[in-house]
Structure formats: C-alpha cells, structure tokens
Amino acid sequence: MKPLGKYIVIKTVEEELQTASGFLLSKEDANQMRYKKGLVIKAGTEIDQKKGVKEGDSIYYDKRAGFTMLINNEPYTIIVLNDVVVVL
C-alpha cells in the first residue's frame, strides 16, 4: 500500500475518554468530541519526516475528515495532512 501525494492512511484507535474527575464518557458522549485518535500506517509520497508525520505516529485528526475504505478486508481511514491537528 502506497498513498500518493499528501494522503495519509491511518487506523482509528478506540480510546476510553475520562473527565477530569475520573468519570468515563459513554460512546455517545465520546462521539461528540471533534477529534479522533489514529495510528499512521503509511504517509503519502509528498510527506517527509520534516513535516512531522511518519509511519507509526499516533495522531489526533478531525473526525469529519477523510473517508474509510477496505484494504485487504481491513478498514482504514484516508485523510490529508491538513486534517492532522496533533502528533503525539
């Protein structure tokens, strides 16, 4: 798999979200959050490590961005570099 240009292939990470007081948020409440966590599987041909995103990075991205597709019967999300807001 080789994404072209500024596309990034990611795997969405399901995470448990807690409030500051320690309460776990329900899935419905978690879906209200604007950003989702993902793991970078492959970065596009126009993205180099100087841009801050590389294979294996954990990121937060806008949940409304991109699209999901099946590759080898596995769901992956495809986003563009501009949709990444934080690299962990």
Secondary structure as the mmCIF struct_conf table of DSSP 4:
data_model
#
loop_
_struct_conf.conf_type_id
_struct_conf.id
_struct_conf.beg_label_comp_id
_struct_conf.beg_label_asym_id
_struct_conf.beg_label_seq_id
_struct_conf.end_label_comp_id
_struct_conf.end_label_asym_id
_struct_conf.end_label_seq_id
TURN_TY1_P TURN_TY1_P1 GLY A 5 LYS A 6
STRN STRN1 TYR A 7 VAL A 13
STRN STRN2 GLN A 18 GLN A 18
TURN_TY1_P TURN_TY1_P2 ALA A 20 SER A 21
BEND BEND1 GLY A 22 GLY A 22
HELX_LH_PP_P HELX_LH_PP_P1 PHE A 23 PHE A 23
STRN STRN3 LEU A 24 LEU A 24
HELX_LH_PP_P HELX_LH_PP_P2 LEU A 25 SER A 26
HELX_RH_AL_P HELX_RH_AL_P1 LYS A 27 ASN A 31
TURN_TY1_P TURN_TY1_P3 GLN A 32 GLN A 32
BEND BEND2 MET A 33 ARG A 34
STRN STRN4 TYR A 35 ALA A 43
TURN_TY1_P TURN_TY1_P4 THR A 45 GLU A 46
HELX_RH_3T_P HELX_RH_3T_P1 GLN A 49 LYS A 51
TURN_TY1_P TURN_TY1_P5 GLY A 52 GLY A 52
TURN_TY1_P TURN_TY1_P6 GLU A 55 GLY A 56
STRN STRN5 SER A 58 ASP A 62
TURN_TY1_P TURN_TY1_P7 LYS A 63 ARG A 64
BEND BEND3 ALA A 65 GLY A 66
STRN STRN6 PHE A 67 ILE A 71
TURN_TY1_P TURN_TY1_P8 ASN A 72 ASN A 73
STRN STRN7 GLU A 74 VAL A 80
HELX_RH_3T_P HELX_RH_3T_P2 LEU A 81 ASP A 83
STRN STRN8 VAL A 84 VAL A 87
#
